[in-house]
Amino acid sequence: VNIGRVQDVTSEMKGKIQTFLHFGQVHVQTAGEAQRFIFEEIPHPAEVARTILQVHDRVAKSTEFEKIRQGEEYRHHMDGQQPHSMHQ
């Protein structure tokens, strides 16, 4: 699963035994061909789902920051190549 393509993550515990033992499923919805992944018999599935979403958010922010940084570098580069007619 590509963390950047994650769209939604949910957890599910069915029945008394899974609830008592804190085991269940984690469902990961992604953009792409295989859109839904189900991980079974996961300990503490709500915590796992929350962690996946936190990592996704960090990756998304980091990717967005990198795009902004690259855009600023490109603008500075282009500013340096343009003639400055006002300073003549």
GUMI-916407 format. One record per residue: x, y, z of N, C-alpha, C, O in turn; residue number from 0. Coordinates in Angstrom, 3 decimals, always signed. Example, Ala and Ser with C-alpha at 12.3 -4.5 7.8 and 13.67 -1.06 7.14 Angstrom:
BEGIN
<r n_east="+13.190" n_north="-5.690" n_up="+7.800" ca_east="+12.300" ca_north="-4.500" ca_up="+7.800" c_east="+13.200" c_north="-3.300" c_up="+7.800" o_east="+14.236" o_north="-3.319" o_up="+8.465" n="0"/>
<r n_east="+12.850" n_north="-2.250" n_up="+7.080" ca_east="+13.670" ca_north="-1.060" ca_up="+7.140" c_east="+12.900" c_north="+0.030" c_up="+7.870" o_east="+13.409" o_north="+1.138" o_up="+8.039" n="1"/>
This chain:
BEGIN
<r n_east="+0.850" n_north="-1.175" n_up="+0.000" ca_east="+0.000" ca_north="+0.000" ca_up="+0.000" c_east="+0.897" c_north="+1.240" c_up="+0.000" o_east="+1.748" o_north="+1.390" o_up="+0.877" n="0"/>
<r n_east="+0.714" n_north="+2.106" n_up="-0.956" ca_east="+1.442" ca_north="+3.372" ca_up="-1.024" c_east="+0.764" c_north="+4.357" c_up="-0.083" o_east="-0.391" o_north="+4.724" o_up="-0.303" n="1"/>
<r n_east="+1.459" n_north="+4.786" n_up="+0.954" ca_east="+0.865" ca_north="+5.645" ca_up="+1.979" c_east="+0.352" c_north="+6.955" c_up="+1.384" o_east="-0.595" o_north="+7.540" o_up="+1.911" n="2"/>
<r n_east="+0.949" n_north="+7.413" n_up="+0.323" ca_east="+0.499" ca_north="+8.641" ca_up="-0.318" c_east="-0.833" c_north="+8.509" c_up="-1.021" o_east="-1.489" o_north="+9.513" o_up="-1.298" n="3"/>
<r n_east="-1.243" n_north="+7.290" n_up="-1.314" ca_east="-2.511" ca_north="+7.054" ca_up="-2.015" c_east="-3.654" c_north="+6.702" c_up="-1.070" o_east="-4.779" o_north="+6.474" o_up="-1.515" n="4"/>
<r n_east="-3.376" n_north="+6.657" n_up="+0.219" ca_east="-4.413" ca_north="+6.319" ca_up="+1.194" c_east="-5.446" c_north="+7.437" c_up="+1.239" o_east="-5.102" o_north="+8.616" o_up="+1.326" n="5"/>
<r n_east="-6.710" n_north="+7.052" n_up="+1.179" ca_east="-7.797" ca_north="+8.020" ca_up="+1.246" c_east="-8.571" c_north="+7.922" c_up="+2.554" o_east="-9.056" o_north="+8.932" o_up="+3.064" n="6"/>
<r n_east="-8.692" n_north="+6.718" n_up="+3.099" ca_east="-9.440" ca_north="+6.534" ca_up="+4.338" c_east="-8.971" c_north="+5.254" c_up="+5.022" o_east="-8.583" o_north="+4.288" o_up="+4.365" n="7"/>
<r n_east="-9.012" n_north="+5.265" n_up="+6.342" ca_east="-8.646" ca_north="+4.088" ca_up="+7.123" c_east="-9.682" c_north="+3.930" c_up="+8.230" o_east="-9.989" o_north="+4.885" o_up="+8.943" n="8"/>
<r n_east="-10.216" n_north="+2.723" n_up="+8.368" ca_east="-11.177" ca_north="+2.444" ca_up="+9.433" c_east="-10.783" c_north="+1.138" c_up="+10.114" o_east="-10.009" o_north="+0.342" o_up="+9.583" n="9"/>
<r n_east="-11.339" n_north="+0.948" n_up="+11.298" ca_east="-11.091" ca_north="-0.299" ca_up="+12.022" c_east="-12.429" c_north="-0.914" c_up="+12.397" o_east="-13.458" o_north="-0.240" o_up="+12.451" n="10"/>
<r n_east="-12.382" n_north="-2.214" n_up="+12.655" ca_east="-13.614" ca_north="-2.929" ca_up="+12.999" c_east="-13.278" c_north="-4.110" c_up="+13.897" o_east="-12.341" o_north="-4.864" o_up="+13.635" n="11"/>
<r n_east="-14.052" n_north="-4.255" n_up="+14.950" ca_east="-13.966" ca_north="-5.437" ca_up="+15.803" c_east="-15.360" c_north="-6.048" c_up="+15.848" o_east="-16.341" o_north="-5.368" o_up="+16.146" n="12"/>
<r n_east="-15.432" n_north="-7.341" n_up="+15.547" ca_east="-16.716" ca_north="-8.034" ca_up="+15.501" c_east="-16.820" c_north="-9.003" c_up="+16.670" o_east="-15.945" o_north="-9.843" o_up="+16.880" n="13"/>
<r n_east="-17.873" n_north="-8.875" n_up="+17.406" ca_east="-18.151" ca_north="-9.843" ca_up="+18.454" c_east="-17.420" c_north="-9.587" c_up="+19.756" o_east="-16.525" o_north="-8.748" o_up="+19.855" n="14"/>
<r n_east="-17.840" n_north="-10.344" n_up="+20.740" ca_east="-17.321" ca_north="-10.182" ca_up="+22.098" c_east="-15.855" c_north="-10.612" c_up="+22.221" o_east="-15.072" o_north="-9.970" o_up="+22.922" n="15"/>
<r n_east="-15.492" n_north="-11.692" n_up="+21.543" ca_east="-14.126" ca_north="-12.201" ca_up="+21.671" c_east="-13.125" c_north="-11.203" c_up="+21.102" o_east="-12.133" o_north="-10.881" o_up="+21.756" n="16"/>
<r n_east="-13.375" n_north="-10.707" n_up="+19.879" ca_east="-12.454" ca_north="-9.724" ca_up="+19.291" c_east="-12.400" c_north="-8.456" c_up="+20.136" o_east="-11.334" o_north="-7.869" o_up="+20.322" n="17"/>
<r n_east="-13.546" n_north="-8.043" n_up="+20.641" ca_east="-13.578" ca_north="-6.844" ca_up="+21.478" c_east="-12.798" c_north="-7.070" c_up="+22.764" o_east="-12.025" o_north="-6.203" o_up="+23.174" n="18"/>
<r n_east="-12.982" n_north="-8.203" n_up="+23.401" ca_east="-12.294" ca_north="-8.521" ca_up="+24.647" c_east="-10.780" c_north="-8.625" c_up="+24.444" o_east="-9.998" o_north="-8.169" o_up="+25.278" n="19"/>
<r n_east="-10.383" n_north="-9.232" n_up="+23.324" ca_east="-8.956" ca_north="-9.434" ca_up="+23.039" c_east="-8.324" c_north="-8.264" c_up="+22.278" o_east="-7.120" o_north="-8.259" o_up="+22.024" n="20"/>
<r n_east="-9.141" n_north="-7.279" n_up="+21.921" ca_east="-8.664" ca_north="-6.098" ca_up="+21.177" c_east="-8.020" c_north="-6.491" c_up="+19.849" o_east="-6.939" o_north="-6.012" o_up="+19.506" n="21"/>
<r n_east="-8.690" n_north="-7.360" n_up="+19.114" ca_east="-8.253" ca_north="-7.766" ca_up="+17.787" c_east="-9.364" c_north="-7.445" c_up="+16.801" o_east="-10.544" o_north="-7.473" o_up="+17.152" n="22"/>
<r n_east="-8.988" n_north="-7.143" n_up="+15.576" ca_east="-10.007" ca_north="-6.873" ca_up="+14.569" c_east="-9.391" c_north="-6.639" c_up="+13.210" o_east="-8.290" o_north="-7.101" o_up="+12.911" n="23"/>
<r n_east="-10.127" n_north="-5.911" n_up="+12.397" ca_east="-9.712" ca_north="-5.632" ca_up="+11.029" c_east="-9.365" c_north="-4.154" c_up="+10.878" o_east="-9.913" o_north="-3.290" o_up="+11.563" n="24"/>
<r n_east="-8.442" n_north="-3.895" n_up="+9.963" ca_east="-8.141" ca_north="-2.534" ca_up="+9.544" c_east="-8.430" c_north="-2.467" c_up="+8.048" o_east="-7.902" o_north="-3.261" o_up="+7.269" n="25"/>
<r n_east="-9.262" n_north="-1.523" n_up="+7.659" ca_east="-9.642" ca_north="-1.329" ca_up="+6.260" c_east="-8.930" c_north="-0.076" c_up="+5.754" o_east="-9.038" o_north="+0.995" o_up="+6.351" n="26"/>
<r n_east="-8.204" n_north="-0.222" n_up="+4.652" ca_east="-7.481" ca_north="+0.901" ca_up="+4.062" c_east="-8.031" c_north="+1.129" c_up="+2.662" o_east="-7.957" o_north="+0.254" o_up="+1.800" n="27"/>
<r n_east="-8.582" n_north="+2.316" n_up="+2.453" ca_east="-9.129" ca_north="+2.717" ca_up="+1.155" c_east="-8.083" c_north="+3.558" c_up="+0.452" o_east="-7.584" o_north="+4.534" o_up="+1.011" n="28"/>
<r n_east="-7.748" n_north="+3.177" n_up="-0.786" ca_east="-6.732" ca_north="+3.907" ca_up="-1.539" c_east="-7.260" c_north="+4.346" c_up="-2.893" o_east="-8.284" o_north="+3.860" o_up="-3.375" n="29"/>
<r n_east="-6.536" n_north="+5.276" n_up="-3.490" ca_east="-6.778" ca_north="+5.635" ca_up="-4.881" c_east="-5.931" c_north="+4.683" c_up="-5.714" o_east="-4.746" o_north="+4.505" o_up="-5.432" n="30"/>
<r n_east="-6.506" n_north="+4.087" n_up="-6.709" ca_east="-5.732" ca_north="+3.178" ca_up="-7.554" c_east="-6.535" c_north="+1.956" c_up="-7.933" o_east="-7.738" o_north="+1.873" o_up="-7.682" n="31"/>
<r n_east="-5.848" n_north="+1.010" n_up="-8.542" ca_east="-6.520" ca_north="-0.194" ca_up="-9.047" c_east="-7.098" c_north="-1.037" c_up="-7.924" o_east="-8.300" o_north="-1.302" o_up="-7.906" n="32"/>
<r n_east="-6.272" n_north="-1.457" n_up="-7.001" ca_east="-6.755" ca_north="-2.214" ca_up="-5.842" c_east="-7.140" c_north="-1.185" c_up="-4.789" o_east="-6.285" o_north="-0.714" o_up="-4.039" n="33"/>
<r n_east="-8.407" n_north="-0.838" n_up="-4.729" ca_east="-8.823" ca_north="+0.309" ca_up="-3.949" c_east="-9.004" c_north="+0.039" c_up="-2.461" o_east="-8.933" o_north="+0.975" o_up="-1.664" n="34"/>
<r n_east="-9.234" n_north="-1.203" n_up="-2.063" ca_east="-9.503" ca_north="-1.466" ca_up="-0.655" c_east="-8.690" c_north="-2.659" c_up="-0.177" o_east="-8.708" o_north="-3.732" o_up="-0.780" n="35"/>
<r n_east="-7.987" n_north="-2.445" n_up="+0.908" ca_east="-7.207" ca_north="-3.496" ca_up="+1.529" c_east="-7.805" c_north="-3.775" c_up="+2.897" o_east="-8.167" o_north="-2.853" o_up="+3.628" n="36"/>
<r n_east="-7.905" n_north="-5.056" n_up="+3.238" ca_east="-8.414" ca_north="-5.451" ca_up="+4.549" c_east="-7.337" c_north="-6.279" c_up="+5.238" o_east="-6.922" o_north="-7.326" o_up="+4.740" n="37"/>
<r n_east="-6.899" n_north="-5.794" n_up="+6.380" ca_east="-5.918" ca_north="-6.501" ca_up="+7.187" c_east="-6.664" c_north="-7.149" c_up="+8.347" o_east="-7.363" o_north="-6.466" o_up="+9.096" n="38"/>
<r n_east="-6.518" n_north="-8.455" n_up="+8.497" ca_east="-7.284" ca_north="-9.218" ca_up="+9.496" c_east="-6.424" c_north="-9.561" c_up="+10.704" o_east="-5.195" o_north="-9.594" o_up="+10.635" n="39"/>
<r n_east="-7.109" n_north="-9.814" n_up="+11.809" ca_east="-6.481" ca_north="-10.241" ca_up="+13.064" c_east="-5.384" c_north="-9.284" c_up="+13.517" o_east="-4.283" o_north="-9.703" o_up="+13.877" n="40"/>
<r n_east="-5.700" n_north="-8.008" n_up="+13.493" ca_east="-4.763" ca_north="-6.953" ca_up="+13.868" c_east="-4.986" c_north="-6.599" c_up="+15.342" o_east="-6.116" o_north="-6.311" o_up="+15.737" n="41"/>
<r n_east="-3.931" n_north="-6.616" n_up="+16.157" ca_east="-4.101" ca_north="-6.183" ca_up="+17.547" c_east="-4.320" c_north="-4.666" c_up="+17.609" o_east="-3.653" o_north="-3.908" o_up="+16.906" n="42"/>
<r n_east="-5.246" n_north="-4.241" n_up="+18.443" ca_east="-5.569" ca_north="-2.823" ca_up="+18.645" c_east="-5.810" c_north="-2.113" c_up="+17.305" o_east="-5.092" o_north="-1.174" o_up="+16.964" n="43"/>
<r n_east="-6.810" n_north="-2.555" n_up="+16.557" ca_east="-7.021" ca_north="-2.029" ca_up="+15.207" c_east="-7.310" c_north="-0.528" c_up="+15.153" o_east="-6.920" o_north="+0.131" o_up="+14.190" n="44"/>
<r n_east="-7.977" n_north="+0.020" n_up="+16.154" ca_east="-8.262" ca_north="+1.462" ca_up="+16.135" c_east="-6.967" c_north="+2.265" c_up="+16.231" o_east="-6.815" o_north="+3.292" o_up="+15.569" n="45"/>
<r n_east="-6.037" n_north="+1.794" n_up="+17.056" ca_east="-4.742" ca_north="+2.471" ca_up="+17.184" c_east="-3.944" c_north="+2.356" c_up="+15.889" o_east="-3.298" o_north="+3.315" o_up="+15.466" n="46"/>
<r n_east="-3.990" n_north="+1.187" n_up="+15.265" ca_east="-3.278" ca_north="+0.982" ca_up="+13.999" c_east="-3.852" c_north="+1.902" c_up="+12.928" o_east="-3.101" o_north="+2.535" o_up="+12.187" n="47"/>
<r n_east="-5.176" n_north="+1.981" n_up="+12.842" ca_east="-5.823" ca_north="+2.855" ca_up="+11.857" c_east="-5.433" c_north="+4.312" c_up="+12.096" o_east="-5.132" o_north="+5.038" o_up="+11.149" n="48"/>
<r n_east="-5.438" n_north="+4.735" n_up="+13.341" ca_east="-5.069" ca_north="+6.110" ca_up="+13.692" c_east="-3.608" c_north="+6.386" c_up="+13.310" o_east="-3.294" o_north="+7.461" o_up="+12.798" n="49"/>
<r n_east="-2.735" n_north="+5.438" n_up="+13.554" ca_east="-1.318" ca_north="+5.593" ca_up="+13.219" c_east="-1.116" c_north="+5.707" c_up="+11.712" o_east="-0.340" o_north="+6.541" o_up="+11.245" n="50"/>
<r n_east="-1.812" n_north="+4.874" n_up="+10.961" ca_east="-1.713" ca_north="+4.937" ca_up="+9.495" c_east="-2.138" c_north="+6.325" c_up="+9.007" o_east="-1.476" o_north="+6.908" o_up="+8.149" n="51"/>
<r n_east="-3.233" n_north="+6.853" n_up="+9.546" ca_east="-3.702" ca_north="+8.179" ca_up="+9.137" c_east="-2.704" c_north="+9.269" c_up="+9.535" o_east="-2.497" o_north="+10.218" o_up="+8.778" n="52"/>
<r n_east="-2.091" n_north="+9.147" n_up="+10.703" ca_east="-1.092" ca_north="+10.127" ca_up="+11.134" c_east="+0.123" c_north="+10.115" c_up="+10.204" o_east="+0.630" o_north="+11.170" o_up="+9.821" n="53"/>
<r n_east="+0.581" n_north="+8.927" n_up="+9.847" ca_east="+1.727" ca_north="+8.821" ca_up="+8.927" c_east="+1.347" c_north="+9.403" c_up="+7.567" o_east="+2.132" o_north="+10.124" o_up="+6.953" n="54"/>
<r n_east="+0.153" n_north="+9.089" n_up="+7.106" ca_east="-0.319" ca_north="+9.633" ca_up="+5.831" c_east="-0.305" c_north="+11.158" c_up="+5.864" o_east="+0.174" o_north="+11.797" o_up="+4.927" n="55"/>
<r n_east="-0.826" n_north="+11.737" n_up="+6.935" ca_east="-0.869" ca_north="+13.197" ca_up="+7.043" c_east="+0.534" c_north="+13.797" c_up="+7.033" o_east="+0.759" o_north="+14.833" o_up="+6.406" n="56"/>
<r n_east="+1.476" n_north="+13.158" n_up="+7.720" ca_east="+2.858" ca_north="+13.649" ca_up="+7.737" c_east="+3.481" c_north="+13.588" c_up="+6.355" o_east="+4.162" o_north="+14.524" o_up="+5.935" n="57"/>
<r n_east="+3.248" n_north="+12.484" n_up="+5.643" ca_east="+3.793" ca_north="+12.335" ca_up="+4.293" c_east="+3.168" c_north="+13.380" c_up="+3.367" o_east="+3.869" o_north="+13.989" o_up="+2.559" n="58"/>
<r n_east="+1.862" n_north="+13.587" n_up="+3.480" ca_east="+1.177" ca_north="+14.566" ca_up="+2.629" c_east="+1.716" c_north="+15.972" c_up="+2.886" o_east="+1.950" o_north="+16.724" o_up="+1.940" n="59"/>
<r n_east="+1.914" n_north="+16.334" n_up="+4.151" ca_east="+2.449" ca_north="+17.659" ca_up="+4.476" c_east="+3.874" c_north="+17.800" c_up="+3.979" o_east="+4.248" o_north="+18.849" o_up="+3.456" n="60"/>
<r n_east="+4.669" n_north="+16.761" n_up="+4.133" ca_east="+6.054" ca_north="+16.792" ca_up="+3.680" c_east="+6.122" c_north="+16.937" c_up="+2.164" o_east="+6.936" o_north="+17.701" o_up="+1.646" n="61"/>
<r n_east="+5.276" n_north="+16.210" n_up="+1.462" ca_east="+5.229" ca_north="+16.280" ca_up="+0.002" c_east="+4.791" c_north="+17.661" c_up="-0.448" o_east="+5.359" o_north="+18.220" o_up="-1.387" n="62"/>
<r n_east="+3.785" n_north="+18.217" n_up="+0.216" ca_east="+3.305" ca_north="+19.552" ca_up="-0.125" c_east="+4.397" c_north="+20.594" c_up="+0.136" o_east="+4.615" o_north="+21.485" o_up="-0.685" n="63"/>
<r n_east="+5.079" n_north="+20.480" n_up="+1.274" ca_east="+6.168" ca_north="+21.400" ca_up="+1.596" c_east="+7.269" c_north="+21.321" c_up="+0.545" o_east="+7.803" o_north="+22.349" o_up="+0.127" n="64"/>
<r n_east="+7.608" n_north="+20.117" n_up="+0.117" ca_east="+8.663" ca_north="+19.932" ca_up="-0.890" c_east="+8.259" c_north="+20.577" c_up="-2.220" o_east="+9.093" o_north="+21.188" o_up="-2.887" n="65"/>
<r n_east="+6.992" n_north="+20.446" n_up="-2.608" ca_east="+6.525" ca_north="+21.078" ca_up="-3.845" c_east="+6.609" c_north="+22.592" c_up="-3.740" o_east="+7.003" o_north="+23.261" o_up="-4.695" n="66"/>
<r n_east="+6.240" n_north="+23.135" n_up="-2.586" ca_east="+6.322" ca_north="+24.580" ca_up="-2.383" c_east="+7.771" c_north="+25.029" c_up="-2.450" o_east="+8.083" o_north="+26.028" o_up="-3.099" n="67"/>
<r n_east="+8.658" n_north="+24.300" n_up="-1.784" ca_east="+10.079" ca_north="+24.644" ca_up="-1.781" c_east="+10.652" c_north="+24.617" c_up="-3.190" o_east="+11.406" o_north="+25.509" o_up="-3.578" n="68"/>
<r n_east="+10.293" n_north="+23.589" n_up="-3.956" ca_east="+10.794" ca_north="+23.488" ca_up="-5.326" c_east="+10.249" c_north="+24.637" c_up="-6.185" o_east="+10.958" o_north="+25.175" o_up="-7.035" n="69"/>
<r n_east="+8.997" n_north="+25.002" n_up="-5.954" ca_east="+8.409" ca_north="+26.121" ca_up="-6.686" c_east="+9.110" c_north="+27.433" c_up="-6.371" o_east="+9.334" o_north="+28.252" o_up="-7.263" n="70"/>
<r n_east="+9.454" n_north="+27.634" n_up="-5.112" ca_east="+10.181" ca_north="+28.842" ca_up="-4.723" c_east="+11.574" c_north="+28.862" c_up="-5.329" o_east="+12.030" o_north="+29.904" o_up="-5.798" n="71"/>
<r n_east="+12.254" n_north="+27.720" n_up="-5.324" ca_east="+13.584" ca_north="+27.645" ca_up="-5.938" c_east="+13.499" c_north="+27.958" c_up="-7.427" o_east="+14.357" o_north="+28.657" o_up="-7.967" n="72"/>
<r n_east="+12.472" n_north="+27.447" n_up="-8.086" ca_east="+12.288" ca_north="+27.696" ca_up="-9.514" c_east="+12.044" c_north="+29.189" c_up="-9.762" o_east="+12.612" o_north="+29.767" o_up="-10.688" n="73"/>
<r n_east="+11.197" n_north="+29.810" n_up="-8.930" ca_east="+10.922" ca_north="+31.242" ca_up="-9.096" c_east="+12.184" c_north="+32.075" c_up="-8.869" o_east="+12.445" o_north="+33.026" o_up="-9.606" n="74"/>
<r n_east="+12.965" n_north="+31.716" n_up="-7.850" ca_east="+14.221" ca_north="+32.442" ca_up="-7.601" c_east="+15.181" c_north="+32.258" c_up="-8.766" o_east="+15.869" o_north="+33.199" o_up="-9.162" n="75"/>
<r n_east="+15.230" n_north="+31.070" n_up="-9.306" ca_east="+16.087" ca_north="+30.785" ca_up="-10.449" c_east="+15.656" c_north="+31.643" c_up="-11.644" o_east="+16.493" o_north="+32.256" o_up="-12.306" n="76"/>
<r n_east="+14.352" n_north="+31.681" n_up="-11.914" ca_east="+13.837" ca_north="+32.457" ca_up="-13.046" c_east="+14.032" c_north="+33.953" c_up="-12.818" o_east="+14.326" o_north="+34.685" o_up="-13.763" n="77"/>
<r n_east="+13.876" n_north="+34.411" n_up="-11.591" ca_east="+14.093" ca_north="+35.837" ca_up="-11.282" c_east="+15.542" c_north="+36.230" c_up="-11.566" o_east="+15.815" o_north="+37.343" o_up="-12.014" n="78"/>
<r n_east="+16.453" n_north="+35.319" n_up="-11.304" ca_east="+17.864" ca_north="+35.584" ca_up="-11.538" c_east="+18.222" c_north="+35.635" c_up="-13.010" o_east="+19.238" o_north="+36.234" o_up="-13.364" n="79"/>
<r n_east="+17.433" n_north="+35.035" n_up="-13.876" ca_east="+17.710" ca_north="+35.018" ca_up="-15.310" c_east="+17.051" c_north="+36.150" c_up="-16.048" o_east="+17.470" o_north="+36.467" o_up="-17.161" n="80"/>
<r n_east="+16.031" n_north="+36.782" n_up="-15.479" ca_east="+15.334" ca_north="+37.849" ca_up="-16.182" c_east="+16.127" c_north="+39.139" c_up="-16.083" o_east="+16.706" o_north="+39.437" o_up="-15.038" n="81"/>
<r n_east="+16.155" n_north="+39.909" n_up="-17.170" ca_east="+16.861" ca_north="+41.200" ca_up="-17.136" c_east="+16.129" c_north="+42.146" c_up="-16.189" o_east="+14.899" o_north="+42.150" o_up="-16.131" n="82"/>
<r n_east="+16.882" n_north="+42.937" n_up="-15.458" ca_east="+16.321" ca_north="+43.879" ca_up="-14.512" c_east="+16.386" c_north="+45.276" c_up="-15.132" o_east="+17.319" o_north="+46.033" o_up="-14.861" n="83"/>
<r n_east="+15.420" n_north="+45.611" n_up="-15.947" ca_east="+15.431" ca_north="+46.896" ca_up="-16.658" c_east="+15.227" c_north="+48.069" c_up="-15.711" o_east="+15.617" o_north="+49.187" o_up="-16.045" n="84"/>
<r n_east="+14.642" n_north="+47.863" n_up="-14.565" ca_east="+14.371" ca_north="+48.945" ca_up="-13.634" c_east="+15.650" c_north="+49.392" c_up="-12.924" o_east="+15.687" o_north="+50.503" o_up="-12.396" n="85"/>
<r n_east="+16.689" n_north="+48.573" n_up="-12.894" ca_east="+17.904" ca_north="+48.894" ca_up="-12.170" c_east="+18.983" c_north="+49.507" c_up="-13.058" o_east="+20.125" o_north="+49.630" o_up="-12.617" n="86"/>
<r n_east="+18.668" n_north="+49.891" n_up="-14.273" ca_east="+19.672" ca_north="+50.432" ca_up="-15.193" c_east="+19.962" c_north="+51.875" c_up="-14.910" o_east="+20.785" o_north="+52.485" o_up="-15.593" n="87"/>
